[in-house]
Amino acid sequence: MFVKISILIALAFAAVYPLYFWIPLHDPFKKKFRKHNIALPNIVGGSVLVAVWVLNIPLFLKIVVTLWKVSLLSVSSYSWKKESPDARLMMLPCFFGGYALFYLQAYFVQPGWGVILIGVLSGLAGCSLFFLYKVRQDK
């Protein structure tokens, strides 16, 4: 059960973290640490992808998580060389990540909107703590 919870937490973090490109639209923090902020959900998402393929879960879920990771890598590689990542473009993997989180959480825990809402809110809370820590450390 610990592995399943860890996967869900990591997936929620990696799926929600690109939303935080909306916060400092014209902030120097975004330009200074943009590559770090782009790479972080990719690293966490990569660990989720490996864990999902290692576990004995249905192929459909493995494909959903893989498609989310492909979309995250595609958007990240496009945004890597830009001065400032486009927040609207970074939303695309968030939708796929939410979809993957929905199905994976329904498979591991139980289906239901309350459980899904708690998963997304926990991802937002974790990302907020990390993001605000980095902003404060930068000042």
DSSP file (Angstrom, degrees, kcal/mol; ACC not computed):
  #  RESIDUE AA STRUCTURE BP1 BP2  ACC     N-H-->O    O-->H-N    N-H-->O    O-->H-N    TCO  KAPPA ALPHA  PHI   PSI    X-CA   Y-CA   Z-CA
    1    1 A M     >        0   0    0      0, 0.0     4,-2.4     0, 0.0     5,-0.2   0.000 360.0 360.0 360.0 -33.5    0.0    0.0    0.0
    2    2 A F  H  >  +     0   0    0      1,-0.2     4,-2.3     2,-0.2     5,-0.2   0.883 360.0  50.8 -61.9 -38.3    2.9    2.3    0.7
    3    3 A V  H  > S+     0   0    0      2,-0.2     4,-2.3     1,-0.2    -1,-0.2   0.908 110.1  49.4 -65.9 -42.3    4.1    2.0   -2.9
    4    4 A K  H  > S+     0   0    0      2,-0.2     4,-2.3     1,-0.2    -2,-0.2   0.911 112.0  47.5 -64.4 -42.8    0.6    2.8   -4.3
    5    5 A I  H  X S+     0   0    0     -4,-2.4     4,-2.5     2,-0.2    -1,-0.2   0.905 111.4  51.3 -65.4 -41.1    0.3    5.9   -2.0
    6    6 A S  H  X S+     0   0    0     -4,-2.3     4,-2.5    -5,-0.2    -2,-0.2   0.898 110.0  49.6 -62.7 -40.5    3.8    7.1   -3.0
    7    7 A I  H  X S+     0   0    0     -4,-2.3     4,-2.6     2,-0.2    -2,-0.2   0.917 111.5  48.6 -64.7 -43.4    2.9    6.7   -6.7
    8    8 A L  H  X S+     0   0    0     -4,-2.3     4,-2.4     2,-0.2    -2,-0.2   0.902 112.6  47.8 -64.9 -40.8   -0.3    8.7   -6.3
    9    9 A I  H  X S+     0   0    0     -4,-2.5     4,-2.3     2,-0.2    -2,-0.2   0.927 114.1  46.6 -65.5 -44.4    1.4   11.5   -4.4
   10   10 A A  H  X S+     0   0    0     -4,-2.5     4,-2.7     2,-0.2     5,-0.2   0.893 113.2  49.1 -65.8 -39.3    4.2   11.7   -7.0
   11   11 A L  H  X S+     0   0    0     -4,-2.6     4,-2.3     2,-0.2     5,-0.2   0.907 110.8  50.0 -66.2 -41.3    1.7   11.7   -9.8
   12   12 A A  H  X S+     0   0    0     -4,-2.4     4,-1.8    -5,-0.2     5,-0.2   0.914 113.3  47.3 -62.4 -42.0   -0.4   14.4   -8.2
   13   13 A F  H  X S+     0   0    0     -4,-2.3     4,-2.3     1,-0.2    -2,-0.2   0.950 115.3  43.6 -63.0 -50.3    2.7   16.5   -7.7
   14   14 A A  H  < S+     0   0    0     -4,-2.7    -2,-0.2     1,-0.2    -1,-0.2   0.818 115.5  48.9 -69.1 -30.5    4.0   16.0  -11.3
   15   15 A A  H  < S+     0   0    0     -4,-2.3    -1,-0.2    -5,-0.2    83,-0.2   0.828 118.9  36.9 -77.3 -31.6    0.6   16.6  -12.8
   16   16 A V  H >< S+     0   0    0     -4,-1.8     3,-2.1    -5,-0.2     4,-0.4   0.757  95.5  81.4 -93.1 -27.0   -0.2   19.7  -10.9
   17   17 A Y  G >< S+     0   0    0     -4,-2.3     3,-1.9     1,-0.3    -1,-0.1   0.825  82.6  62.5 -56.2 -38.3    3.2   21.4  -10.8
   18   18 A P  G >  S+     0   0    0      0, 0.0     3,-1.5     0, 0.0    -1,-0.3   0.728  89.5  72.1 -62.0 -16.9    3.1   22.9  -14.3
   19   19 A L  G X  S+     0   0    0     -3,-2.1     3,-1.8     1,-0.3     4,-0.2   0.776  82.0  72.4 -63.8 -24.1    0.1   25.0  -13.1
   20   20 A Y  G X  S+     0   0    0     -3,-1.9     3,-0.7    -4,-0.4    -1,-0.3   0.493  73.8  80.7 -75.8  -1.4    2.4   27.1  -11.1
   21   21 A F  G <  S+     0   0    0     -3,-1.5    -1,-0.3     1,-0.2    66,-0.2   0.627  84.5  64.8 -72.7 -12.1    3.8   28.7  -14.2
   22   22 A W  G X  S+     0   0    0     -3,-1.8     3,-0.5    65,-0.1    -1,-0.2   0.729  89.8  68.1 -78.3 -22.4    0.7   30.9  -14.0
   23   23 A I  T <  S+     0   0    0     -3,-0.7     2,-1.3     1,-0.3     3,-0.2   0.991 105.7  29.6 -68.6 -64.6    1.8   32.5  -10.7
   24   24 A P  T >   +     0   0    0      0, 0.0     3,-1.0     0, 0.0    -1,-0.3  -0.573  69.2 164.4 -97.1  76.4    4.8   34.7  -11.6
   25   25 A L  T <  S+     0   0    0     -2,-1.3    -2,-0.1    -3,-0.5    62,-0.1   0.867  83.6  16.6 -61.1 -37.8    4.0   35.6  -15.2
   26   26 A H  T 3  S+     0   0    0     -3,-0.2    -1,-0.3     4,-0.0    -3,-0.0  -0.051  96.9 126.5-124.6  32.6    6.6   38.4  -15.4
   27   27 A D    X>  -     0   0    0     -3,-1.0     3,-1.0     1,-0.1     4,-0.9  -0.716  62.2-134.4 -93.4 138.9    8.7   37.5  -12.3
   28   28 A P  H 3> S+     0   0    0      0, 0.0     4,-2.6     0, 0.0     5,-0.2   0.761 103.0  70.9 -62.7 -22.6   12.5   37.1  -12.7
   29   29 A F  H 3> S+     0   0    0      1,-0.2     4,-2.5     2,-0.2     5,-0.0   0.897  94.8  53.8 -57.6 -39.4   12.2   34.0  -10.5
   30   30 A K  H <4 S+     0   0    0     -3,-1.0    -1,-0.2     1,-0.2     4,-0.2   0.882 112.1  42.6 -65.3 -38.2   10.5   32.3  -13.5
   31   31 A K  H  < S+     0   0    0     -4,-0.9     3,-0.4     2,-0.2     4,-0.3   0.853 115.0  50.1 -76.4 -33.9   13.4   33.2  -15.8
   32   32 A K  H  < S+     0   0    0     -4,-2.6     3,-0.2     1,-0.2    -2,-0.2   0.910 126.4  22.8 -72.1 -42.5   16.1   32.3  -13.3
   33   33 A F  S  X S+     0   0    0     -4,-2.5     4,-2.5    -5,-0.2    -1,-0.2   0.031  85.2 118.5-112.7  26.0   14.8   28.9  -12.3
   34   34 A R  H  > S+     0   0    0     -3,-0.4     4,-1.7     1,-0.2     5,-0.2   0.896  77.8  48.6 -63.0 -40.6   12.7   28.1  -15.4
   35   35 A K  H  > S+     0   0    0     -4,-0.3     4,-2.5     2,-0.2    -1,-0.2   0.880 111.7  50.3 -68.4 -36.0   14.7   25.0  -16.3
   36   36 A H  H  > S+     0   0    0      1,-0.2     4,-2.3     2,-0.2    -2,-0.2   0.931 111.4  48.1 -63.8 -44.4   14.5   23.7  -12.8
   37   37 A N  H  < S+     0   0    0     -4,-2.5    -2,-0.2     1,-0.2    -1,-0.2   0.775 114.5  46.4 -69.4 -26.4   10.8   24.2  -12.7
   38   38 A I  H  X S+     0   0    0     -4,-1.7     4,-0.7    -5,-0.2    -1,-0.2   0.865 115.3  45.6 -79.5 -38.1   10.4   22.4  -16.1
   39   39 A A  H  X S+     0   0    0     -4,-2.5     4,-2.4    -5,-0.2     5,-0.2   0.829  98.8  70.4 -76.2 -32.1   12.7   19.5  -15.1
   40   40 A L  H  X S+     0   0    0     -4,-2.3     4,-2.3     1,-0.2     5,-0.3   0.924 101.0  42.2 -57.4 -52.4   11.3   18.9  -11.6
   41   41 A P  H  > S+     0   0    0      0, 0.0     4,-2.5     0, 0.0    -1,-0.2   0.825 113.3  56.2 -66.2 -25.9    7.9   17.4  -12.7
   42   42 A N  H  X S+     0   0    0     -4,-0.7     4,-2.0     2,-0.2    -2,-0.2   0.900 108.5  45.6 -69.0 -39.7    9.6   15.5  -15.5
   43   43 A I  H  X S+     0   0    0     -4,-2.4     4,-1.6     2,-0.2    -1,-0.2   0.940 117.3  43.3 -67.8 -46.5   12.0   13.8  -13.0
   44   44 A V  H  X S+     0   0    0     -4,-2.3     4,-1.7    -5,-0.2    -2,-0.2   0.907 114.9  50.7 -65.3 -40.9    9.1   13.0  -10.6
   45   45 A G  H  X S+     0   0    0     -4,-2.5     4,-2.5    -5,-0.3    -1,-0.2   0.839 105.4  56.8 -65.9 -33.2    6.9   11.9  -13.5
   46   46 A G  H  X S+     0   0    0     -4,-2.0     4,-2.3     2,-0.2    -1,-0.2   0.891 105.7  50.0 -64.4 -39.1    9.7    9.6  -14.8
   47   47 A S  H  X S+     0   0    0     -4,-1.6     4,-2.2     2,-0.2    -1,-0.2   0.876 110.4  50.8 -66.8 -35.7    9.8    7.8  -11.5
   48   48 A V  H  X S+     0   0    0     -4,-1.7     4,-2.6     2,-0.2    -2,-0.2   0.922 109.4  50.8 -64.5 -43.6    6.0    7.4  -11.6
   49   49 A L  H  X S+     0   0    0     -4,-2.5     4,-2.0     1,-0.2    -2,-0.2   0.918 111.3  47.0 -62.1 -44.2    6.2    6.0  -15.1
   50   50 A V  H  X S+     0   0    0     -4,-2.3     4,-1.6     1,-0.2    -1,-0.2   0.931 113.3  48.9 -62.6 -45.3    8.9    3.4  -14.1
   51   51 A A  H  X S+     0   0    0     -4,-2.2     4,-2.0     1,-0.2    -2,-0.2   0.886 110.0  51.5 -63.7 -38.7    6.9    2.4  -11.0
   52   52 A V  H  < S+     0   0    0     -4,-2.6     5,-0.3     1,-0.2    -1,-0.2   0.899 110.8  47.5 -67.0 -39.2    3.7    2.0  -13.0
   53   53 A W  H  < S+     0   0    0     -4,-2.0    -1,-0.2    -5,-0.2    -2,-0.2   0.777 112.2  50.6 -73.3 -24.5    5.4   -0.2  -15.6
   54   54 A V  H  < S+     0   0    0     -4,-1.6    -2,-0.2    -5,-0.2    -1,-0.2   0.859  98.6  79.4 -79.1 -35.9    7.0   -2.4  -12.9
   55   55 A L  S  < S-     0   0    0     -4,-2.0     2,-1.4    -5,-0.2     0, 0.0  -0.252  91.1-110.4 -71.7 159.7    3.8   -2.9  -11.0
   56   56 A N        +     0   0    0      3,-0.0    -1,-0.1     0, 0.0    -3,-0.1  -0.686  67.3 133.2 -91.2  83.6    1.2   -5.5  -12.0
   57   57 A I        -     0   0    0     -2,-1.4     5,-0.1    -5,-0.3    50,-0.0  -0.836  63.7 -71.5-126.6 166.0   -1.6   -3.1  -13.1
   58   58 A P     >  -     0   0    0      0, 0.0     4,-1.5     0, 0.0     3,-0.5  -0.197  38.5-123.2 -60.5 149.1   -3.8   -3.1  -16.2
   59   59 A L  H  > S+     0   0    0      1,-0.2     4,-2.4     2,-0.2     5,-0.2   0.832 108.6  64.4 -61.6 -34.1   -2.3   -2.2  -19.5
   60   60 A F  H  > S+     0   0    0      1,-0.2     4,-2.3     2,-0.2    -1,-0.2   0.913 103.3  46.9 -56.9 -44.3   -4.8    0.6  -20.0
   61   61 A L  H  > S+     0   0    0     -3,-0.5     4,-2.4     1,-0.2    -1,-0.2   0.880 110.3  52.8 -66.7 -38.1   -3.5    2.4  -16.9
   62   62 A K  H  X S+     0   0    0     -4,-1.5     4,-2.0     1,-0.2    -1,-0.2   0.900 110.9  47.3 -63.3 -40.0    0.1    2.0  -18.1
   63   63 A I  H  X S+     0   0    0     -4,-2.4     4,-2.7     2,-0.2    -2,-0.2   0.898 110.4  52.0 -68.8 -40.4   -0.7    3.5  -21.5
   64   64 A V  H  X S+     0   0    0     -4,-2.3     4,-2.1     2,-0.2    -2,-0.2   0.932 112.4  44.9 -61.5 -46.3   -2.6    6.4  -19.9
   65   65 A V  H  X S+     0   0    0     -4,-2.4     4,-2.3     1,-0.2    -1,-0.2   0.879 112.9  52.0 -66.1 -37.4    0.4    7.3  -17.7
   66   66 A T  H  X S+     0   0    0     -4,-2.0     4,-2.4    -5,-0.2    -2,-0.2   0.912 108.8  49.6 -65.6 -42.3    2.8    6.9  -20.6
   67   67 A L  H  X S+     0   0    0     -4,-2.7     4,-2.3     2,-0.2    -2,-0.2   0.888 110.5  51.0 -64.1 -38.3    0.7    9.2  -22.8
   68   68 A W  H  X S+     0   0    0     -4,-2.1     4,-2.4     2,-0.2    -2,-0.2   0.937 111.1  48.0 -61.6 -45.2    0.7   11.8  -20.0
   69   69 A K  H  X S+     0   0    0     -4,-2.3     4,-2.6     1,-0.2    -2,-0.2   0.875 110.1  52.1 -65.7 -37.0    4.5   11.5  -19.6
   70   70 A V  H  X S+     0   0    0     -4,-2.4     4,-2.4     2,-0.2    -1,-0.2   0.913 110.7  48.1 -63.7 -42.4    5.0   11.8  -23.4
   71   71 A S  H  X S+     0   0    0     -4,-2.3     4,-2.4     2,-0.2     5,-0.2   0.902 112.1  49.5 -65.6 -38.9    2.8   15.0  -23.4
   72   72 A L  H  X S+     0   0    0     -4,-2.4     4,-2.3     1,-0.2    -2,-0.2   0.918 112.9  46.5 -65.2 -43.1    4.8   16.4  -20.4
   73   73 A L  H  X S+     0   0    0     -4,-2.6     4,-2.5     2,-0.2    -2,-0.2   0.888 112.3  51.1 -65.5 -38.8    8.1   15.6  -22.1
   74   74 A S  H  X S+     0   0    0     -4,-2.4     4,-1.8     2,-0.2    -2,-0.2   0.940 114.0  42.2 -64.7 -47.9    6.9   17.2  -25.4
   75   75 A V  H  X S+     0   0    0     -4,-2.4     4,-2.1     1,-0.2    -1,-0.2   0.889 115.6  50.9 -66.6 -38.6    5.8   20.4  -23.8
   76   76 A S  H  X S+     0   0    0     -4,-2.3     4,-1.3    -5,-0.2    -2,-0.2   0.901 109.2  49.3 -67.2 -41.4    8.9   20.6  -21.6
   77   77 A S  H  < S+     0   0    0     -4,-2.5     4,-0.5     1,-0.2    -1,-0.2   0.863 112.4  49.0 -67.9 -33.5   11.3   20.1  -24.5
   78   78 A Y  H  < S+     0   0    0     -4,-1.8     3,-0.4    -5,-0.2    -1,-0.2   0.891 116.3  42.5 -68.3 -39.1    9.5   22.8  -26.5
   79   79 A S  H >< S+     0   0    0     -4,-2.1     3,-0.8     1,-0.2    -2,-0.2   0.601  92.6  86.3 -83.4 -11.6    9.6   25.2  -23.5
   80   80 A W  T 3< S+     0   0    0     -4,-1.3    -1,-0.2     1,-0.3    -2,-0.1   0.873  95.1  37.5 -60.3 -41.6   13.2   24.4  -22.5
   81   81 A K  T 3  S+     0   0    0     -4,-0.5    -1,-0.3    -3,-0.4    -2,-0.1   0.480  95.7 104.0 -92.7  -2.8   14.9   26.9  -24.9
   82   82 A K  S <  S-     0   0    0     -3,-0.8    -3,-0.0    -4,-0.2    -4,-0.0  -0.412  76.3-125.9 -76.9 155.0   12.3   29.6  -24.5
   83   83 A E  S    S+     0   0    0      1,-0.3   -49,-0.1    -2,-0.1    -1,-0.1   0.921  99.4   7.3 -61.9 -45.3   12.9   32.7  -22.4
   84   84 A S  S    S-     0   0    0    -50,-0.0    -1,-0.3    -3,-0.0   -53,-0.1  -0.982  86.9-116.6-142.0 125.4    9.7   32.1  -20.4
   85   85 A P        -     0   0    0      0, 0.0     2,-0.6     0, 0.0     3,-0.1  -0.316  32.6-111.6 -63.2 143.7    7.5   29.0  -20.7
   86   86 A D     >  -     0   0    0      1,-0.2     4,-1.9     2,-0.0     3,-0.2  -0.670  21.4-154.8 -77.6 117.2    4.0   29.5  -22.0
   87   87 A A  H  > S+     0   0    0     -2,-0.6     4,-0.6     1,-0.2    -1,-0.2   0.841  93.0  56.1 -64.6 -33.5    1.7   28.8  -19.1
   88   88 A R  H >4 S+     0   0    0      1,-0.2     3,-0.7     2,-0.2     4,-0.4   0.897 108.5  47.0 -66.1 -38.7   -1.2   28.0  -21.4
   89   89 A L  H >4 S+     0   0    0      1,-0.2     3,-1.2    -3,-0.2    -2,-0.2   0.857 105.9  58.6 -69.8 -34.9    0.9   25.3  -23.2
   90   90 A M  H 3X S+     0   0    0     -4,-1.9     4,-0.6     1,-0.2    -1,-0.2   0.639  93.0  70.6 -69.7 -12.7    2.0   23.9  -19.8
   91   91 A M  H <X S+     0   0    0     -3,-0.7     4,-1.8    -4,-0.6    -1,-0.2   0.785  82.1  73.2 -72.1 -27.5   -1.7   23.3  -19.0
   92   92 A L  H <> S+     0   0    0     -3,-1.2     4,-1.7    -4,-0.4     3,-0.4   0.929  97.7  43.8 -58.0 -50.9   -1.9   20.5  -21.6
   93   93 A P  H  > S+     0   0    0      0, 0.0     4,-2.7     0, 0.0    -1,-0.3   0.794 107.3  63.0 -65.8 -23.1    0.1   17.9  -19.6
   94   94 A C  H  X S+     0   0    0     -4,-0.6     4,-2.3    -3,-0.2    -2,-0.2   0.901 103.5  47.7 -65.2 -39.1   -1.9   19.0  -16.5
   95   95 A F  H  X S+     0   0    0     -4,-1.8     4,-2.1    -3,-0.4    -1,-0.2   0.934 114.5  45.2 -66.2 -45.3   -5.1   17.8  -18.1
   96   96 A F  H  X S+     0   0    0     -4,-1.7     4,-2.6     1,-0.2    -2,-0.2   0.886 113.2  51.7 -63.9 -38.1   -3.6   14.5  -19.1
   97   97 A G  H  X S+     0   0    0     -4,-2.7     4,-2.8     2,-0.2    -2,-0.2   0.881 108.4  50.5 -66.4 -38.2   -2.0   14.2  -15.7
   98   98 A G  H  X S+     0   0    0     -4,-2.3     4,-2.4     2,-0.2    -1,-0.2   0.889 110.7  49.9 -64.5 -39.1   -5.4   14.8  -14.1
   99   99 A Y  H  X S+     0   0    0     -4,-2.1     4,-2.0     2,-0.2    -2,-0.2   0.927 112.9  46.1 -63.1 -46.4   -6.9   12.1  -16.3
  100  100 A A  H  X S+     0   0    0     -4,-2.6     4,-2.7     1,-0.2     5,-0.3   0.905 112.9  50.3 -64.3 -41.6   -4.1    9.6  -15.4
  101  101 A L  H  X S+     0   0    0     -4,-2.8     4,-2.6     1,-0.2     5,-0.3   0.897 107.8  54.6 -63.1 -40.1   -4.5   10.5  -11.7
  102  102 A F  H  X S+     0   0    0     -4,-2.4     4,-1.8     1,-0.2    -2,-0.2   0.944 114.9  37.5 -58.0 -51.1   -8.2   10.0  -11.9
  103  103 A Y  H  X S+     0   0    0     -4,-2.0     4,-1.8     2,-0.2    -2,-0.2   0.883 117.8  48.7 -73.7 -38.4   -7.9    6.4  -13.3
  104  104 A L  H  X S+     0   0    0     -4,-2.7     4,-2.6    -5,-0.2     5,-0.2   0.902 113.5  47.1 -69.1 -39.2   -4.9    5.4  -11.3
  105  105 A Q  H  X>S+     0   0    0     -4,-2.6     4,-2.5    -5,-0.3     5,-0.9   0.870 110.7  52.7 -69.8 -35.4   -6.5    6.6   -8.0
  106  106 A A  H  <5S+     0   0    0     -4,-1.8    -1,-0.2    -5,-0.3    -2,-0.2   0.859 113.1  45.2 -66.2 -33.6   -9.7    4.9   -8.9
  107  107 A Y  H  <5S+     0   0    0     -4,-1.8    -2,-0.2     3,-0.1    -1,-0.2   0.915 120.5  37.3 -74.8 -43.9   -7.8    1.7   -9.5
  108  108 A F  H  <5S+     0   0    0     -4,-2.6    -2,-0.2    -5,-0.1    -3,-0.2   0.922 136.0   8.6 -75.7 -45.2   -5.7    1.9   -6.3
  109  109 A V  T  <5S-     0   0    0     -4,-2.5    -3,-0.2    -5,-0.2    -4,-0.1   0.847 113.5 -64.9-102.8 -81.8   -8.1    3.3   -3.8
  110  110 A Q      < -     0   0    0     -5,-0.9     2,-0.2     2,-0.1    -1,-0.2  -0.926  46.0 -96.6-170.0 150.5  -11.7    3.6   -4.9
  111  111 A P        +     0   0    0      0, 0.0     2,-0.2     0, 0.0     3,-0.1  -0.514  66.1 110.7 -74.5 145.5  -13.6    5.4   -7.6
  112  112 A G     >  -     0   0    0     -2,-0.2     4,-1.8     1,-0.1     5,-0.1  -0.589  67.8-116.5 155.3 144.1  -15.3    8.6   -6.5
  113  113 A W  H  > S+     0   0    0      1,-0.2     4,-2.7     2,-0.2     5,-0.2   0.818 111.3  59.2 -69.9 -30.7  -15.1   12.3   -6.9
  114  114 A G  H  > S+     0   0    0      2,-0.2     4,-2.0     1,-0.2    -1,-0.2   0.913 107.5  45.7 -63.6 -42.3  -14.3   12.9   -3.2
  115  115 A V  H  > S+     0   0    0      2,-0.2     4,-2.1     1,-0.2    -2,-0.2   0.899 113.7  49.3 -67.0 -41.0  -11.2   10.8   -3.4
  116  116 A I  H  X S+     0   0    0     -4,-1.8     4,-2.4     2,-0.2     5,-0.2   0.908 109.7  51.6 -65.8 -41.6  -10.1   12.4   -6.7
  117  117 A L  H  X S+     0   0    0     -4,-2.7     4,-2.6     1,-0.2     5,-0.2   0.904 109.6  49.8 -61.6 -41.6  -10.7   15.9   -5.2
  118  118 A I  H  X S+     0   0    0     -4,-2.0     4,-2.2     2,-0.2    -1,-0.2   0.895 110.0  51.7 -64.2 -39.4   -8.5   15.0   -2.2
  119  119 A G  H  X S+     0   0    0     -4,-2.1     4,-1.8     2,-0.2    -2,-0.2   0.918 112.5  44.3 -63.4 -44.3   -5.8   13.7   -4.5
  120  120 A V  H  X S+     0   0    0     -4,-2.4     4,-2.4     2,-0.2    -2,-0.2   0.910 113.7  50.3 -67.7 -42.0   -5.7   16.9   -6.6
  121  121 A L  H  X S+     0   0    0     -4,-2.6     4,-2.5     1,-0.2    -2,-0.2   0.872 109.1  51.5 -65.0 -36.0   -5.8   19.1   -3.5
  122  122 A S  H  X S+     0   0    0     -4,-2.2     4,-2.4     2,-0.2    -1,-0.2   0.890 109.8  50.3 -68.0 -36.5   -2.9   17.2   -1.9
  123  123 A G  H  X S+     0   0    0     -4,-1.8     4,-2.3     2,-0.2    -2,-0.2   0.909 111.4  48.4 -63.8 -42.2   -1.0   17.7   -5.2
  124  124 A L  H  X S+     0   0    0     -4,-2.4     4,-2.3     2,-0.2    -2,-0.2   0.900 111.9  49.4 -64.2 -40.7   -1.7   21.4   -5.1
  125  125 A A  H  X S+     0   0    0     -4,-2.5     4,-2.2     2,-0.2    -2,-0.2   0.930 112.3  47.0 -65.7 -44.9   -0.7   21.6   -1.4
  126  126 A G  H  X S+     0   0    0     -4,-2.4     4,-2.0     1,-0.2    -2,-0.2   0.905 113.8  47.6 -63.4 -41.8    2.6   19.8   -2.0
  127  127 A C  H  X S+     0   0    0     -4,-2.3     4,-3.1     2,-0.2     5,-0.3   0.887 109.8  53.8 -66.3 -38.6    3.4   21.9   -5.0
  128  128 A S  H  X S+     0   0    0     -4,-2.3     4,-2.7     2,-0.2     5,-0.3   0.923 108.3  49.2 -62.5 -43.8    2.6   25.1   -3.1
  129  129 A L  H  X S+     0   0    0     -4,-2.2     4,-1.7     2,-0.2    -1,-0.2   0.936 116.1  41.9 -61.3 -46.0    4.9   24.2   -0.3
  130  130 A F  H  X S+     0   0    0     -4,-2.0     4,-2.0     2,-0.2    -2,-0.2   0.924 116.7  47.8 -67.6 -44.7    7.8   23.4   -2.7
  131  131 A F  H  X S+     0   0    0     -4,-3.1     4,-2.2     1,-0.2    -2,-0.2   0.922 113.2  46.4 -64.8 -45.9    7.2   26.4   -5.0
  132  132 A L  H  X S+     0   0    0     -4,-2.7     4,-2.5    -5,-0.3    -1,-0.2   0.838 109.8  55.2 -68.5 -31.7    6.9   29.0   -2.2
  133  133 A Y  H  X S+     0   0    0     -4,-1.7     4,-2.3    -5,-0.3    -1,-0.2   0.915 109.4  46.9 -63.6 -42.8   10.0   27.6   -0.5
  134  134 A K  H  X S+     0   0    0     -4,-2.0     4,-1.4     2,-0.2    -2,-0.2   0.888 112.3  49.9 -67.6 -38.3   11.9   28.1   -3.7
  135  135 A V  H  X S+     0   0    0     -4,-2.2     4,-1.1     2,-0.2    -2,-0.2   0.931 113.4  45.7 -64.8 -44.7   10.5   31.6   -4.1
  136  136 A R  H  < S+     0   0    0     -4,-2.5     3,-0.4     1,-0.2    -2,-0.2   0.885 110.9  52.5 -67.0 -38.2   11.4   32.5   -0.6
  137  137 A Q  H  < S+     0   0    0     -4,-2.3    -1,-0.2     1,-0.2    -2,-0.2   0.800 105.5  56.9 -65.6 -29.5   14.9   31.0   -0.9
  138  138 A D  H  <        0   0    0     -4,-1.4    -1,-0.2     1,-0.2    -2,-0.2   0.789 360.0 360.0 -72.8 -29.2   15.5   33.1   -4.0
  139  139 A K     <        0   0    0     -4,-1.1    -1,-0.2    -3,-0.4    -2,-0.2   0.497 360.0 360.0 -76.2 360.0   14.8   36.4   -2.3
